[in-house]
Amino acid sequence: MAGVEAAWSDLRGIVGDEYVRAATAEDAVDGVHPQMVIEPGSPDEIARVLKTASGAGLQVIPRGGATKMEWGNPPRGGDLIISTRRLNRVVEHAWGDMTATVEAGCTLQQLQQMLAEHGQRLALDPLWPEKATIGGILATNDSGPLRVRYGSLRDLIIGITLALADGTLAKSGGKVVKNVAGYDLPKLATGSLGTLGIITQAIFRLHPIPRESRTLRFSTPDIAAMNALVLAILDSKLVPTGLQVCVADTSLPEVDLRFEGTTAGCDAQVDQAVRLASGNHQMEAQADVWDAPAALWSGVEPSVVCKFTLLPASMKTFFARVRGVAEQAHLRWELVAQAVGAGLLRLEGDRAAPDVFPSAVVELRQGLEAHGGSLAVLRCPLEVKSKLDVWGSSGDALPVMKSVKAQFDPAGVLNPGRFIGGI
């Protein structure tokens, strides 16, 4: 106890009394109640805080905008929340080189507004950009429809700074797009859920803001027609910057298609897409159709929101399986899928339904994993989370992942237990 009290005193000395406070019920993570919340003001302060916490045997939960704190397993413990709220600067916008260096606590919206002053953007559209921070987006590997054209976060990040549990600041990558310096920490840290280190800074490649954006929406008569249209688009010469499928138990499948570029280029692509989709009803579409993934997080409770991956050719089979499982369990369902083979699924029921969620998730997961896909539960009631593995199978990767964790955080200080296999 004396060592812990000394650690709290040391932490206050690092960041100042005004940036350390007692945790409240609102700071709890899946039933785990931390003792303190601390807000360092620089990467060096985060490193020093981690070194002090680790030395005192305190377990740490990193936090950015707190938009995805419910993702992952319940932590095995958590004494201290380290918030990146004060690390909110765009450190450098090298607009001539089309790169940007940004601190982890900066929101995506804040970054995009600054980049737009030079006609550039980070080609990324994750959930809740007005609240989600760069560090949190990276830690959860969250991306959206733009991925079909520009790739995932691992394709956009070119440099990173990580504060490790022992107080080391590890840097990898650089400020140029063609970069081969050092270990590939950016890709390793992306999607690691804060279990390897706390991201303090990241460097991204940028793209120009397009002159024009056009969105089409096609209503298809059934799942088979939807899947055929998506595969035809992927097999064509069209270059969309968004391709998503929206379908629910009460509506016909809809396919959204977005083109960006010059007016002439968009016109040509729209004409080709309309010809390709002949036989499906075309509707007027607004830009807000791309907010469909975020809409899955609201509705009747209790509910489960899952992320799934699959081959595009398997969408028809999976959607039919969702319909069958949901009908059997008396659950309502809605999903949004990106044509790159990933999507979000919402299952919801009345207040007597929580017991049916675990079995429904397991049945859907088994069907996906049998064909190389996956299903991870992102949000659900805690009583449901206690009855299932939110991540699913790790395949043969778990020994390697545990070995990496042991190298970066041997004492299990960071987000203990929240990742795959209890890492």
C-alpha positions as CSV (number, residue, x, y, z in Angstrom):
1,M,0.0,0.0,0.0
2,A,2.8,2.4,0.8
3,G,4.3,1.7,-2.7
4,V,1.0,2.5,-4.3
5,E,0.5,5.7,-2.4
6,A,4.0,6.8,-3.3
7,A,3.1,6.0,-7.0
8,W,0.1,8.3,-6.8
9,S,2.2,11.0,-5.4
10,D,4.8,10.5,-8.1
11,L,2.1,10.6,-10.8
12,R,0.9,13.9,-9.5
13,G,4.4,15.2,-9.7
14,I,4.7,14.3,-13.3
15,V,1.5,15.9,-14.7
16,G,0.4,18.3,-12.0
17,D,-2.4,17.9,-9.4
18,E,-5.0,19.4,-11.8
19,Y,-4.6,16.6,-14.3
20,V,-5.0,13.7,-11.8
21,R,-8.5,12.9,-10.3
22,A,-10.3,10.1,-8.6
23,A,-12.2,7.9,-11.0
24,T,-16.0,7.9,-11.0
25,A,-18.6,5.4,-11.9
26,E,-18.6,6.8,-15.5
27,D,-15.0,5.7,-15.8
28,A,-15.8,2.1,-15.3
29,V,-14.9,-0.3,-18.1
30,D,-17.2,-3.4,-18.3
31,G,-17.6,-3.5,-14.5
32,V,-14.0,-2.7,-13.7
33,H,-13.7,0.5,-11.6
34,P,-10.3,2.2,-11.8
35,Q,-9.0,4.3,-8.9
36,M,-7.6,7.2,-10.8
37,V,-7.7,9.1,-14.2
38,I,-4.6,10.9,-15.3
39,E,-4.1,13.2,-18.3
40,P,-0.5,13.6,-19.4
41,G,0.3,16.5,-21.6
42,S,3.1,15.1,-23.8
43,P,4.5,11.8,-25.1
44,D,7.3,12.1,-22.5
45,E,4.8,12.5,-19.7
46,I,2.9,9.4,-20.8
47,A,6.1,7.4,-20.9
48,R,7.0,8.6,-17.4
49,V,3.5,7.8,-16.1
50,L,3.7,4.3,-17.6
51,K,7.1,3.7,-16.0
52,T,5.8,4.8,-12.6
53,A,2.6,2.8,-12.9
54,S,4.4,-0.4,-14.0
55,G,7.0,-0.1,-11.2
56,A,4.1,0.1,-8.7
57,G,2.3,-2.9,-10.2
58,L,-0.6,-0.7,-11.4
59,Q,-2.7,-1.9,-14.3
60,V,-3.4,0.7,-17.0
61,I,-6.3,1.3,-19.3
62,P,-5.6,3.7,-22.2
63,R,-8.4,6.0,-23.2
64,G,-8.9,8.5,-26.1
65,G,-12.3,9.8,-26.9
66,A,-14.0,6.9,-25.1
67,T,-16.1,6.0,-28.1
68,K,-15.1,2.4,-28.2
69,M,-14.3,1.5,-24.5
70,E,-16.8,-1.3,-24.6
71,W,-14.9,-3.1,-27.4
72,G,-13.0,-6.2,-26.4
73,N,-13.2,-8.5,-23.4
74,P,-13.7,-7.1,-19.9
75,P,-10.3,-6.2,-18.5
76,R,-8.8,-8.5,-15.8
77,G,-8.0,-5.3,-13.9
78,G,-7.5,-1.6,-14.2
79,D,-6.1,0.7,-11.6
80,L,-5.3,3.7,-13.7
81,I,-6.9,5.3,-16.8
82,I,-4.4,7.2,-18.9
83,S,-6.2,9.7,-21.1
84,T,-4.7,11.2,-24.2
85,R,-7.2,14.1,-24.1
86,R,-4.4,16.8,-23.8
87,L,-2.3,15.3,-26.7
88,N,-4.6,17.0,-29.3
89,R,-2.3,18.8,-31.7
90,V,-1.6,18.4,-35.4
91,V,2.2,18.5,-35.0
92,E,3.0,19.0,-38.7
93,H,1.2,19.2,-42.0
94,A,3.8,18.7,-44.7
95,W,1.3,19.5,-47.4
96,G,3.9,19.5,-50.2
97,D,4.8,15.9,-49.3
98,M,1.2,15.0,-48.5
99,T,1.9,13.7,-45.0
100,A,0.7,14.8,-41.6
101,T,2.0,14.2,-38.1
102,V,-0.7,14.2,-35.4
103,E,-1.0,13.5,-31.7
104,A,-3.1,10.6,-30.5
105,G,-5.7,12.7,-28.7
106,C,-6.6,14.8,-31.7
107,T,-10.0,13.9,-33.1
108,L,-10.3,12.9,-36.7
109,Q,-12.7,15.8,-37.4
110,Q,-10.2,18.3,-36.0
111,L,-7.5,16.8,-38.2
112,Q,-9.6,16.8,-41.3
113,Q,-10.6,20.4,-40.8
114,M,-6.9,21.5,-40.7
115,L,-5.9,19.4,-43.7
116,A,-8.8,20.8,-45.7
117,E,-7.2,24.2,-45.6
118,H,-4.7,22.8,-48.1
119,G,-7.2,20.8,-50.1
120,Q,-6.1,17.5,-48.5
121,R,-7.6,14.8,-46.3
122,L,-6.9,11.6,-44.5
123,A,-8.8,9.1,-46.6
124,L,-10.5,7.5,-43.7
125,D,-14.1,7.5,-42.5
126,P,-14.5,5.6,-39.2
127,L,-17.3,5.7,-36.7
128,W,-18.0,9.0,-34.9
129,P,-15.2,11.2,-36.3
130,E,-16.2,14.2,-34.2
131,K,-15.4,12.3,-31.0
132,A,-13.1,9.5,-32.0
133,T,-9.4,10.2,-31.5
134,I,-6.5,9.2,-33.8
135,G,-5.1,6.9,-31.1
136,G,-8.4,5.2,-30.5
137,I,-9.1,4.8,-34.2
138,L,-5.7,3.2,-34.7
139,A,-5.9,1.0,-31.6
140,T,-9.3,-0.4,-32.8
141,N,-8.3,-0.4,-36.5
142,D,-11.6,1.3,-37.4
143,S,-12.2,2.2,-41.0
144,G,-15.2,2.8,-43.3
145,P,-16.4,2.7,-46.9
146,L,-13.4,4.7,-48.2
147,R,-11.4,1.6,-47.6
148,V,-12.6,0.1,-50.9
149,R,-10.5,2.7,-52.7
150,Y,-7.7,3.8,-50.4
151,G,-7.1,0.7,-48.2
152,S,-7.2,0.3,-44.5
153,L,-5.4,2.2,-41.7
154,R,-2.4,-0.1,-42.2
155,D,-2.1,1.3,-45.7
156,L,-2.4,5.0,-44.6
157,I,-0.1,5.1,-41.6
158,I,3.6,5.5,-42.2
159,G,5.0,6.3,-38.8
160,I,4.2,6.0,-35.1
161,T,5.4,6.7,-31.6
162,L,4.5,4.3,-28.9
163,A,4.9,4.7,-25.1
164,L,5.8,1.2,-23.8
165,A,5.0,-0.1,-20.3
166,D,8.6,0.3,-19.2
167,G,8.7,4.0,-20.0
168,T,10.4,3.6,-23.4
169,L,9.3,5.8,-26.3
170,A,9.5,3.6,-29.4
171,K,9.4,5.3,-32.8
172,S,9.1,3.6,-36.2
173,G,8.6,4.9,-39.7
174,G,9.1,8.5,-40.9
175,K,7.6,11.5,-42.7
176,V,7.9,10.3,-46.2
177,V,5.5,8.0,-48.1
178,K,8.2,5.6,-49.3
179,N,9.6,4.6,-46.0
180,V,11.5,1.4,-45.0
181,A,13.2,2.6,-41.8
182,G,13.0,0.4,-38.7
183,Y,10.5,-2.3,-37.6
184,D,7.0,-1.9,-38.8
185,L,5.5,-0.8,-35.5
186,P,2.7,1.2,-37.3
187,K,1.1,-1.9,-38.7
188,L,1.7,-3.9,-35.5
189,A,0.2,-1.3,-33.2
190,T,-2.8,-0.8,-35.5
191,G,-5.7,-2.9,-34.1
192,S,-3.8,-4.0,-31.0
193,L,-6.4,-2.4,-28.7
194,G,-3.8,-0.7,-26.6
195,T,-2.3,-3.9,-25.3
196,L,1.3,-3.3,-26.7
197,G,1.8,0.4,-25.9
198,I,0.0,3.7,-25.8
199,I,0.0,5.5,-29.2
200,T,1.2,9.0,-28.6
201,Q,1.8,10.2,-32.2
202,A,1.2,9.0,-35.8
203,I,2.2,10.0,-39.3
204,F,-0.1,9.5,-42.2
205,R,-0.1,9.7,-46.0
206,L,-2.7,12.0,-47.4
207,H,-4.8,12.4,-50.5
208,P,-6.4,15.4,-52.3
209,I,-10.0,16.3,-51.5
210,P,-12.0,15.4,-54.6
211,R,-13.7,18.1,-56.6
212,E,-17.0,16.3,-56.7
213,S,-18.7,13.4,-55.1
214,R,-21.7,11.4,-56.4
215,T,-23.6,8.7,-54.6
216,L,-26.0,6.2,-56.2
217,R,-28.4,3.9,-54.4
218,F,-29.9,0.7,-56.0
219,S,-32.7,-1.2,-54.5
220,T,-32.4,-4.9,-55.3
221,P,-35.3,-7.4,-55.2
222,D,-33.5,-10.0,-53.1
223,I,-30.2,-11.0,-51.6
224,A,-29.1,-13.0,-54.6
225,A,-29.6,-10.0,-56.9
226,M,-27.7,-7.8,-54.4
227,N,-24.8,-10.2,-54.4
228,A,-24.7,-10.4,-58.1
229,L,-24.7,-6.6,-58.5
230,V,-21.8,-6.2,-56.0
231,L,-19.7,-8.8,-57.7
232,A,-20.4,-7.2,-61.1
233,I,-19.2,-3.9,-59.8
234,L,-16.1,-5.4,-58.3
235,D,-15.4,-7.2,-61.5
236,S,-15.9,-4.0,-63.6
237,K,-13.5,-1.1,-64.4
238,L,-15.4,1.2,-62.0
239,V,-13.3,2.8,-59.3
240,P,-15.7,3.6,-56.5
241,T,-14.6,5.3,-53.2
242,G,-17.5,3.7,-51.4
243,L,-19.5,0.4,-52.0
244,Q,-21.8,-0.7,-49.2
245,V,-24.8,-3.0,-48.8
246,C,-27.6,-2.2,-46.3
247,V,-30.2,-4.9,-45.5
248,A,-32.5,-5.6,-42.7
249,D,-35.3,-8.1,-41.8
250,T,-37.9,-5.5,-42.8
251,S,-36.4,-4.1,-46.0
252,L,-35.0,-5.1,-49.4
253,P,-31.2,-5.0,-49.9
254,E,-29.8,-1.7,-51.0
255,V,-26.5,-1.1,-52.6
256,D,-24.8,2.3,-52.2
257,L,-22.1,3.4,-54.7
258,R,-19.9,6.5,-54.5
259,F,-17.7,8.1,-57.1
260,E,-15.3,11.0,-56.5
261,G,-13.2,13.1,-58.8
262,T,-13.8,15.5,-61.6
263,T,-17.3,16.2,-62.9
264,A,-16.6,14.5,-66.2
265,G,-15.0,11.5,-64.5
266,C,-18.0,11.1,-62.1
267,D,-20.5,11.4,-65.0
268,A,-18.7,8.7,-66.9
269,Q,-18.6,6.3,-64.0
270,V,-22.2,7.0,-63.0
271,D,-23.4,6.2,-66.6
272,Q,-21.4,3.0,-66.6
273,A,-22.7,2.0,-63.1
274,V,-26.4,2.6,-64.2
275,R,-25.9,0.4,-67.2
276,L,-24.3,-2.3,-65.1
277,A,-27.1,-2.2,-62.6
278,S,-29.8,-2.4,-65.2
279,G,-32.9,-4.2,-63.8
280,N,-32.4,-2.8,-60.3
281,H,-34.3,0.2,-59.1
282,Q,-32.1,3.4,-58.9
283,M,-33.1,5.9,-56.2
284,E,-32.0,9.4,-55.2
285,A,-29.2,9.1,-52.7
286,Q,-27.8,11.7,-50.2
287,A,-24.3,11.7,-48.7
288,D,-25.7,10.7,-45.4
289,V,-26.3,7.1,-46.6
290,W,-22.6,6.6,-45.6
291,D,-23.6,7.2,-42.0
292,A,-25.5,3.8,-42.0
293,P,-22.8,2.0,-40.0
294,A,-23.1,4.5,-37.1
295,A,-26.9,4.1,-37.1
296,L,-26.5,0.4,-36.1
297,W,-25.5,1.5,-32.6
298,S,-28.9,2.8,-31.7
299,G,-32.3,1.1,-31.4
300,V,-34.2,-1.3,-29.2
301,E,-32.3,-2.8,-26.3
302,P,-30.9,-5.3,-25.5
303,S,-28.8,-5.6,-28.6
304,V,-25.6,-7.0,-29.9
305,V,-23.4,-5.3,-32.5
306,C,-20.8,-7.5,-34.3
307,K,-18.1,-6.9,-36.8
308,F,-17.9,-9.6,-39.5
309,T,-15.4,-10.4,-42.2
310,L,-16.0,-12.6,-45.2
311,L,-15.3,-13.0,-48.9
312,P,-17.6,-10.8,-51.1
313,A,-18.8,-13.9,-52.9
314,S,-20.0,-15.3,-49.5
315,M,-22.3,-12.3,-48.7
316,K,-25.4,-14.0,-50.1
317,T,-24.9,-17.2,-48.0
318,F,-24.1,-15.2,-44.8
319,F,-27.1,-12.9,-45.1
320,A,-29.4,-15.8,-45.6
321,R,-27.9,-17.5,-42.5
322,V,-28.4,-14.3,-40.5
323,R,-32.0,-14.3,-41.5
324,G,-32.5,-17.9,-40.5
325,V,-30.7,-17.6,-37.1
326,A,-32.5,-14.4,-36.2
327,E,-36.0,-15.8,-37.1
328,Q,-35.3,-18.9,-35.0
329,A,-34.2,-16.8,-32.0
330,H,-37.0,-14.2,-32.5
331,L,-34.5,-11.4,-33.0
332,R,-34.6,-8.4,-35.3
333,W,-31.5,-7.7,-37.4
334,E,-29.9,-5.1,-39.6
335,L,-26.5,-5.0,-41.2
336,V,-24.2,-2.8,-43.3
337,A,-21.5,-4.5,-45.3
338,Q,-18.6,-3.0,-47.2
339,A,-17.7,-4.7,-50.5
340,V,-14.1,-5.3,-49.3
341,G,-15.5,-8.1,-47.2
342,A,-16.2,-6.5,-43.8
343,G,-19.3,-5.2,-42.1
344,L,-21.4,-4.6,-39.0
345,L,-24.4,-6.6,-37.8
346,R,-27.0,-5.6,-35.2
347,L,-29.2,-8.1,-33.5
348,E,-31.9,-6.9,-31.1
349,G,-34.7,-8.3,-29.1
350,D,-37.1,-7.6,-26.3
351,R,-36.1,-7.6,-22.6
352,A,-36.5,-11.3,-22.3
353,A,-34.0,-12.0,-25.1
354,P,-30.4,-11.7,-23.7
355,D,-30.1,-15.5,-23.2
356,V,-30.5,-16.1,-26.9
357,F,-27.7,-13.8,-28.0
358,P,-24.7,-16.0,-27.2
359,S,-26.1,-19.0,-29.1
360,A,-27.0,-16.8,-32.1
361,V,-23.5,-15.3,-32.1
362,V,-21.8,-18.7,-31.9
363,E,-24.0,-20.2,-34.7
364,L,-23.2,-17.2,-37.0
365,R,-19.5,-17.3,-36.1
366,Q,-19.2,-21.0,-36.9
367,G,-20.6,-20.5,-40.3
368,L,-18.2,-17.7,-41.1
369,E,-15.1,-19.3,-39.6
370,A,-15.7,-22.4,-41.6
371,H,-15.1,-20.4,-44.8
372,G,-12.2,-18.2,-43.6
373,G,-14.3,-15.4,-42.1
374,S,-14.7,-14.1,-38.6
375,L,-17.2,-12.5,-36.2
376,A,-16.3,-10.3,-33.3
377,V,-18.8,-8.9,-30.8
378,L,-18.1,-5.1,-30.4
379,R,-21.0,-4.2,-28.1
380,C,-23.4,-6.2,-25.9
381,P,-24.8,-6.2,-22.4
382,L,-22.2,-7.3,-19.8
383,E,-24.3,-10.3,-18.9
384,V,-24.0,-11.5,-22.6
385,K,-20.3,-10.7,-22.8
386,S,-19.7,-13.0,-19.7
387,K,-21.2,-15.9,-21.6
388,L,-19.2,-15.8,-24.8
389,D,-15.8,-15.1,-26.3
390,V,-16.2,-11.7,-28.0
391,W,-13.3,-12.4,-30.4
392,G,-13.8,-15.9,-31.8
393,S,-11.0,-18.1,-33.1
394,S,-7.5,-16.7,-33.4
395,G,-6.4,-19.6,-35.7
396,D,-2.8,-20.5,-35.4
397,A,-1.7,-16.9,-34.7
398,L,-2.2,-16.9,-30.9
399,P,1.2,-18.2,-29.9
400,V,2.9,-15.5,-32.0
401,M,0.6,-12.8,-30.6
402,K,1.3,-13.9,-27.0
403,S,5.1,-13.8,-27.8
404,V,4.8,-10.2,-29.2
405,K,2.8,-9.2,-26.1
406,A,5.5,-10.7,-23.8
407,Q,8.2,-8.6,-25.6
408,F,6.3,-5.3,-25.4
409,D,4.5,-5.7,-22.1
410,P,5.9,-8.7,-20.1
411,A,4.1,-7.8,-16.9
412,G,0.7,-7.4,-18.5
413,V,0.3,-3.8,-17.5
414,L,-1.6,-2.5,-20.5
415,N,-5.3,-3.4,-21.0
416,P,-4.9,-6.8,-19.4
417,G,-7.1,-9.5,-20.8
418,R,-9.0,-7.4,-23.3
419,F,-7.6,-8.8,-26.6
420,I,-7.8,-12.1,-28.4
421,G,-7.0,-15.1,-26.2
422,G,-7.0,-13.0,-23.0
423,I,-3.9,-11.0,-24.0
